[in-house]
Amino acid sequence: MPRIALVDTTRADAGVVAALSAVKAKIGMTPNLFSTLAQSGATLNGYLAFSDALAKGALSARQREIIALAVAQANGCEYCLSAHSLMGKGAGLSPDGLRKAREGTADNATDAAVARLARRVVETKGQVADADLATARAAGLDDGRLVEIIANVAINVLTNYINNAAHTDIDFPKVGLALQPVG
């Protein structure tokens, strides 16, 4: 049972209703996360703007999903694991790739460096070591990508914490926290 209710769109501000309608038009549904964020129009609009800006950055959709999965696993967010497992498949991650992302790694060196740094940012609360940054740079990540990885961690921490606190009902095929062997 959710501890923070979904926004009642019959009573919500017109701007919130418009933002939720735009989400539905873009992805074909209004995920419960967005309807929870909509309890605060400022939070919903801030999230949407930040998410849209990051989608235009240097990291690929696949890399952003790798980050989302690594962060969700580290923060124990089943809602985000469920949502980003589905979105990760859409971004080209195989079942093994989804598992590796959750473990903080990936098949190729660049994606593995992205996942590893994202996981380290979460584990150290941003207090990454010089060696963490040097390892990421050695894998070909420039400073712009390092900043985008950290920004993607931050936006995912926001959604993880909202969902964990709210107990948002999962409206995607459910993925549990336990890592299952790949088939």
TISETI-307133 format. One record per residue (C-alpha): chain; x, y, z. Coordinates in steps of 0.25 Angstrom, whole numbers, plus 5000, padded with zeros to 4 digits. Layout:
! residues N
@chain->A, x->X, y->Y, z->Z
...
! end
This chain:
! residues 183
@chain->A, x->5000, y->5000, z->5000
@chain->A, x->5006, y->5013, z->4996
@chain->A, x->5010, y->5023, z->5007
@chain->A, x->5009, y->5035, z->4998
@chain->A, x->4997, y->5035, z->4989
@chain->A, x->4996, y->5037, z->4974
@chain->A, x->4992, y->5051, z->4971
@chain->A, x->4977, y->5053, z->4969
@chain->A, x->4977, y->5059, z->4955
@chain->A, x->4963, y->5064, z->4957
@chain->A, x->4968, y->5073, z->4967
@chain->A, x->4982, y->5076, z->4962
@chain->A, x->4988, y->5089, z->4957
@chain->A, x->4986, y->5090, z->4942
@chain->A, x->5001, y->5090, z->4940
@chain->A, x->5002, y->5077, z->4947
@chain->A, x->4991, y->5071, z->4939
@chain->A, x->4998, y->5076, z->4926
@chain->A, x->5011, y->5070, z->4930
@chain->A, x->5005, y->5057, z->4933
@chain->A, x->4998, y->5057, z->4920
@chain->A, x->5011, y->5060, z->4912
@chain->A, x->5017, y->5048, z->4919
@chain->A, x->5006, y->5039, z->4915
@chain->A, x->5006, y->5044, z->4901
@chain->A, x->5021, y->5041, z->4900
@chain->A, x->5022, y->5027, z->4906
@chain->A, x->5008, y->5022, z->4905
@chain->A, x->5005, y->5022, z->4920
@chain->A, x->5006, y->5030, z->4933
@chain->A, x->5015, y->5022, z->4942
@chain->A, x->5011, y->5023, z->4957
@chain->A, x->5025, y->5029, z->4960
@chain->A, x->5021, y->5041, z->4952
@chain->A, x->5007, y->5042, z->4958
@chain->A, x->5014, y->5042, z->4972
@chain->A, x->5024, y->5052, z->4968
@chain->A, x->5012, y->5061, z->4963
@chain->A, x->5008, y->5063, z->4978
@chain->A, x->5019, y->5074, z->4977
@chain->A, x->5018, y->5081, z->4963
@chain->A, x->5032, y->5087, z->4966
@chain->A, x->5037, y->5073, z->4968
@chain->A, x->5030, y->5067, z->4956
@chain->A, x->5034, y->5078, z->4946
@chain->A, x->5049, y->5079, z->4952
@chain->A, x->5050, y->5064, z->4950
@chain->A, x->5044, y->5064, z->4935
@chain->A, x->5053, y->5076, z->4932
@chain->A, x->5066, y->5069, z->4937
@chain->A, x->5062, y->5056, z->4931
@chain->A, x->5060, y->5062, z->4917
@chain->A, x->5073, y->5070, z->4918
@chain->A, x->5081, y->5057, z->4922
@chain->A, x->5075, y->5050, z->4910
@chain->A, x->5081, y->5060, z->4901
@chain->A, x->5095, y->5058, z->4907
@chain->A, x->5107, y->5050, z->4903
@chain->A, x->5103, y->5037, z->4910
@chain->A, x->5095, y->5027, z->4901
@chain->A, x->5081, y->5022, z->4905
@chain->A, x->5088, y->5009, z->4908
@chain->A, x->5098, y->5015, z->4918
@chain->A, x->5087, y->5023, z->4925
@chain->A, x->5080, y->5010, z->4927
@chain->A, x->5092, y->5003, z->4932
@chain->A, x->5094, y->5015, z->4942
@chain->A, x->5079, y->5014, z->4946
@chain->A, x->5080, y->4999, z->4949
@chain->A, x->5093, y->5000, z->4956
@chain->A, x->5087, y->5011, z->4965
@chain->A, x->5074, y->5004, z->4967
@chain->A, x->5081, y->4991, z->4972
@chain->A, x->5090, y->4999, z->4981
@chain->A, x->5078, y->5006, z->4987
@chain->A, x->5069, y->4994, z->4988
@chain->A, x->5058, y->5001, z->4979
@chain->A, x->5049, y->4990, z->4973
@chain->A, x->5040, y->5000, z->4966
@chain->A, x->5052, y->5006, z->4958
@chain->A, x->5058, y->4992, z->4956
@chain->A, x->5045, y->4988, z->4950
@chain->A, x->5044, y->5000, z->4941
@chain->A, x->5058, y->5001, z->4937
@chain->A, x->5059, y->4986, z->4934
@chain->A, x->5048, y->4988, z->4923
@chain->A, x->5054, y->5001, z->4918
@chain->A, x->5068, y->4994, z->4918
@chain->A, x->5063, y->4984, z->4909
@chain->A, x->5058, y->4994, z->4900
@chain->A, x->5071, y->5001, z->4900
@chain->A, x->5078, y->4988, z->4896
@chain->A, x->5082, y->4981, z->4909
@chain->A, x->5081, y->4966, z->4908
@chain->A, x->5077, y->4958, z->4921
@chain->A, x->5091, y->4956, z->4924
@chain->A, x->5094, y->4971, z->4922
@chain->A, x->5083, y->4975, z->4931
@chain->A, x->5089, y->4966, z->4942
@chain->A, x->5103, y->4972, z->4940
@chain->A, x->5097, y->4986, z->4940
@chain->A, x->5091, y->4983, z->4954
@chain->A, x->5104, y->4977, z->4958
@chain->A, x->5111, y->4990, z->4954
@chain->A, x->5118, y->4984, z->4942
@chain->A, x->5116, y->4982, z->4927
@chain->A, x->5120, y->4974, z->4915
@chain->A, x->5129, y->4985, z->4909
@chain->A, x->5140, y->4993, z->4915
@chain->A, x->5133, y->5007, z->4914
@chain->A, x->5120, y->5002, z->4919
@chain->A, x->5127, y->4995, z->4930
@chain->A, x->5134, y->5008, z->4934
@chain->A, x->5121, y->5015, z->4934
@chain->A, x->5114, y->5005, z->4943
@chain->A, x->5126, y->5004, z->4952
@chain->A, x->5127, y->5019, z->4954
@chain->A, x->5112, y->5020, z->4956
@chain->A, x->5112, y->5009, z->4967
@chain->A, x->5124, y->5016, z->4974
@chain->A, x->5117, y->5029, z->4974
@chain->A, x->5106, y->5023, z->4981
@chain->A, x->5114, y->5015, z->4991
@chain->A, x->5123, y->5026, z->4995
@chain->A, x->5112, y->5037, z->4994
@chain->A, x->5120, y->5044, z->4984
@chain->A, x->5133, y->5043, z->4991
@chain->A, x->5140, y->5035, z->4980
@chain->A, x->5155, y->5033, z->4981
@chain->A, x->5165, y->5038, z->4971
@chain->A, x->5167, y->5024, z->4966
@chain->A, x->5152, y->5023, z->4963
@chain->A, x->5153, y->5035, z->4954
@chain->A, x->5166, y->5030, z->4948
@chain->A, x->5160, y->5017, z->4945
@chain->A, x->5148, y->5023, z->4938
@chain->A, x->5157, y->5032, z->4930
@chain->A, x->5166, y->5020, z->4926
@chain->A, x->5154, y->5014, z->4920
@chain->A, x->5152, y->5026, z->4911
@chain->A, x->5142, y->5035, z->4919
@chain->A, x->5145, y->5049, z->4918
@chain->A, x->5141, y->5059, z->4929
@chain->A, x->5128, y->5063, z->4922
@chain->A, x->5124, y->5048, z->4923
@chain->A, x->5128, y->5047, z->4937
@chain->A, x->5119, y->5059, z->4941
@chain->A, x->5108, y->5053, z->4933
@chain->A, x->5110, y->5040, z->4941
@chain->A, x->5109, y->5047, z->4954
@chain->A, x->5097, y->5055, z->4949
@chain->A, x->5090, y->5042, z->4945
@chain->A, x->5093, y->5036, z->4958
@chain->A, x->5087, y->5048, z->4965
@chain->A, x->5074, y->5047, z->4957
@chain->A, x->5072, y->5032, z->4960
@chain->A, x->5075, y->5034, z->4975
@chain->A, x->5063, y->5044, z->4975
@chain->A, x->5054, y->5034, z->4969
@chain->A, x->5059, y->5022, z->4977
@chain->A, x->5057, y->5030, z->4990
@chain->A, x->5043, y->5035, z->4986
@chain->A, x->5039, y->5021, z->4982
@chain->A, x->5045, y->5015, z->4995
@chain->A, x->5039, y->5025, z->5004
@chain->A, x->5025, y->5025, z->4997
@chain->A, x->5024, y->5010, z->4994
@chain->A, x->5020, y->5013, z->4980
@chain->A, x->5012, y->5002, z->4974
@chain->A, x->5020, y->4995, z->4963
@chain->A, x->5013, y->4997, z->4950
@chain->A, x->5023, y->4990, z->4941
@chain->A, x->5027, y->4975, z->4941
@chain->A, x->5032, y->4973, z->4955
@chain->A, x->5047, y->4970, z->4957
@chain->A, x->5051, y->4967, z->4971
@chain->A, x->5064, y->4971, z->4978
@chain->A, x->5070, y->4957, z->4978
@chain->A, x->5079, y->4955, z->4966
@chain->A, x->5075, y->4942, z->4958
@chain->A, x->5085, y->4934, z->4950
@chain->A, x->5083, y->4937, z->4935
@chain->A, x->5077, y->4925, z->4928
! end
